[in-house]
Amino acid sequence: AHLAGSVGEAEAVYEQFVTNRHANTVAYTNLAAIRLDQGREPEAITLWRQALQLRQDLPDTWFDLGNAMLRRHQPDEASTCYERALALNPEHVGVLINMSSIALNQGDSTRAMACAEQALALQSDSAEAACNVASSLRQLKRLEEAEGMARHALSLNPALQQTTKLLAGILHDRGDHAAAETLLRQSLEQGSDPASTHQA
């Protein structure tokens, strides 16, 4: 019913499975996705946890739960979920990108770059992964390489404002203040920034 596009009908079916405590993880995870779309994240988190109690070999569910923990500013809990997901699927690009973002925020540039480079190797057109590689290089003071990678990330997705800000920062670090100011003005004109983490 969900695939057919009738969310209301699907929701009723999933709720029935969950209410009856049926061991159907798809019902739990799909209902969690609906709850998240409805802005009812705490309920979604409960459903993901219930699904993982039934089956722990669900990398995408660990990823979804990790994303929820990250949105709730709980990076350690998110990292635990991402590590579980990665153990089940070592080529999960979204997990690698988000693990890289957490490492960047914690100042662990080496780990951040390793995760981001692995993600980029798996998905060469990922602007998010390229941006995280550039951020890692900037933290490591490898500014010329950082600028090149930031420009590459921007070519992959010119609308990713996060990359424009990063490139401006790198140019500022390199002493090119005029170019940095121009990019920052462009960044402000572009509006709000998309999420810096990978959600799907």
Secondary structure, DSSP 4 states (H G I P E B T S, - for coil): -TTTT-HHHHHHHHHHHHHTT-S-HHHHHHHHHHHHHTT-HHHHHHHHHHHHHH-S--HHHHHHHHHHHHHTT-HHHHHHHHHHHHHH-TT-HHHHHHHHHHHHHTT-HHHHHHHHHHHHHH-TT-HHHHHHHHHHHHHTT-HHHHHHHHHHHHHH-TT-HHHHHHHHHHHHHTT-HHHHHHHHHHHHHH-SPPPSS---
